[in-house]
Amino acid sequence: MNRREFLWVPVLLAGWQTAGAHTPYRQWVVYRKKHLLIGAHRADPTTYDLAKKLAAVLAHSLPKSRCRVARAPTAQRLASLIGTDQLDVAVLDPADAVAMLRGSGRFEPYGPISIRQLASIGERLLVAHERLPARHAWLIAATLDQARTIDMRTLKPNPDLGWHAGALSYRRGQPQPGSE
């Protein structure tokens, strides 16, 4: 490599760094704040099918939620997204939900993640991080409970997970938090 070619290396590196700085990350933050995203993953196709049904019901009944499905490759990736405040709601197998809550097994690298149950639908759970506002959890639980197109069972909560505070207040017949 001669000296003239070598001088182009810093210019190319600077250009690459500048182009790399224009990622859509800031827009992703805005998108997440404007849309209710329900996480699902490819490793369990049932979670994706169920998340699509839930999103359709929520988008129809709660249009301001702008509900969408966010599909991750694995449950571990969902744990990463939930644990880093990039996602609040997900459809999970009960065993995965408990392991994620405890930070055990394949979820050990992500540590314990404070998730709680919003609903039990078929053989899967709709879970949410505790940081999801109680009024949002209440609306989600109420909407899904009143939807006749989804096989939703109002079962006892998974003893390890427990109900999200908003979903619990709905189950107890209390008014929507923040509506007083």
ChimeraX attribute file (.defattr): number of C-alpha atoms within 10 A of each C-alpha:
attribute: neighborCount
match mode: 1-to-1
recipient: residues
	/A:1	5
	/A:2	6
	/A:3	7
	/A:4	8
	/A:5	8
	/A:6	10
	/A:7	10
	/A:8	11
	/A:9	11
	/A:10	10
	/A:11	10
	/A:12	11
	/A:13	11
	/A:14	12
	/A:15	12
	/A:16	11
	/A:17	10
	/A:18	10
	/A:19	10
	/A:20	9
	/A:21	10
	/A:22	9
	/A:23	9
	/A:24	9
	/A:25	10
	/A:26	9
	/A:27	10
	/A:28	12
	/A:29	12
	/A:30	11
	/A:31	13
	/A:32	15
	/A:33	13
	/A:34	13
	/A:35	15
	/A:36	22
	/A:37	23
	/A:38	25
	/A:39	29
	/A:40	29
	/A:41	24
	/A:42	13
	/A:43	12
	/A:44	15
	/A:45	11
	/A:46	17
	/A:47	25
	/A:48	23
	/A:49	14
	/A:50	22
	/A:51	26
	/A:52	19
	/A:53	15
	/A:54	25
	/A:55	20
	/A:56	17
	/A:57	20
	/A:58	22
	/A:59	17
	/A:60	14
	/A:61	16
	/A:62	15
	/A:63	11
	/A:64	12
	/A:65	18
	/A:66	16
	/A:67	21
	/A:68	19
	/A:69	23
	/A:70	18
	/A:71	19
	/A:72	17
	/A:73	12
	/A:74	13
	/A:75	26
	/A:76	18
	/A:77	17
	/A:78	26
	/A:79	29
	/A:80	18
	/A:81	16
	/A:82	22
	/A:83	19
	/A:84	12
	/A:85	13
	/A:86	16
	/A:87	22
	/A:88	23
	/A:89	27
	/A:90	30
	/A:91	31
	/A:92	27
	/A:93	17
	/A:94	19
	/A:95	12
	/A:96	21
	/A:97	27
	/A:98	21
	/A:99	18
	/A:100	29
	/A:101	20
	/A:102	19
	/A:103	19
	/A:104	15
	/A:105	10
	/A:106	13
	/A:107	23
	/A:108	14
	/A:109	12
	/A:110	19
	/A:111	16
	/A:112	17
	/A:113	21
	/A:114	18
	/A:115	28
	/A:116	27
	/A:117	28
	/A:118	30
	/A:119	27
	/A:120	21
	/A:121	18
	/A:122	11
	/A:123	13
	/A:124	19
	/A:125	25
	/A:126	27
	/A:127	28
	/A:128	25
	/A:129	22
	/A:130	19
	/A:131	12
	/A:132	18
	/A:133	16
	/A:134	20
	/A:135	19
	/A:136	16
	/A:137	29
	/A:138	23
	/A:139	19
	/A:140	23
	/A:141	24
	/A:142	19
	/A:143	17
	/A:144	20
	/A:145	18
	/A:146	11
	/A:147	15
	/A:148	10
	/A:149	11
	/A:150	15
	/A:151	13
	/A:152	18
	/A:153	12
	/A:154	13
	/A:155	9
	/A:156	10
	/A:157	17
	/A:158	16
	/A:159	8
	/A:160	14
	/A:161	19
	/A:162	16
	/A:163	23
	/A:164	27
	/A:165	20
	/A:166	26
	/A:167	26
	/A:168	19
	/A:169	19
	/A:170	22
	/A:171	15
	/A:172	9
	/A:173	10
	/A:174	12
	/A:175	13
	/A:176	18
	/A:177	17
	/A:178	8
	/A:179	6
	/A:180	5
